[in-house]
Amino acid sequence: LAVTLWLVAGGMVVALAVAIPMGTVAALRHRRLSGWLLSALSQLGIAVPAFLAGILLVALFAVTLDWLPAGGYVVPGEDPLGFLRHMLLPWLSLGLVQGAVLARYVRSALLDEMGQDYLRTARAKGLTLGRAVVKHGLRNASIPVLTVVGVQLITILIGAVVVERVFVIPGIGSFLVDSVARQDRLAVQGIVLTIVVISLAVSFLVDVAYAVIDPRLRKG
């Protein structure tokens, strides 16, 4: 489980690092060619499953360029650099796909906020559109996006089952597949129960984060 949590956390960081700037630029330039190209690129990312992204990344960076290992796992406490080298491709395979999905929600949420009165007031006070969106719009747009982030965390957790097999990572996904092959029903039930508990915990934390981000929800 610890191995899978490292995989899920890294994949989510990559997804946010891709989605927030990509969705913001796509919203600010939604009437320009660059905005259309970013939207098309995110749509392409949605169409690519995580396991296929992993295979393509291995073919490019491990086989062709020989920059990174094709699979395996290193304990972070024993070799931090080796851990990063082995986990980079799995993180990218999960994060790029989910980042493409999340970028469209960021773009849509920001476009809704750009039509609000408070953003027009910020523009009237002298802020450029980009500064107004970054300073005021992103926080308000994060409420609907946060809901999608919670769902994507669960999606990444489930998607880790396939990605772990592609990169030969000894996580809970590989354990689940091996347990099914051995017909070990107790192990399968335990793994499924663990995933359900983590999903419920993520949903609870998302609800708490709503109140942290939006002060209006704390006044009730």
Secondary structure, DSSP 8 states (H G I E B T S, - for coil): -HHHHHHHHHHHHHHHHHHHHHHHHHHHTTTSHHHHHHHHHHHHHHHS-HHHHHHHHIIIIIIIS--S-SS----TTT-HHHHHHHHHHHHHHHHHHHHHHHHHHHHHHHHHHHTSHHHHHHHHTT--HHHHIIIIIHHHHHHHHHHHHHHHHHHHHHHHHHHHHHTT--SHHHHHHHHHHHT-HHHHHHHHHHHHHHHHHHHHHHHHHHHHH-GGGG--
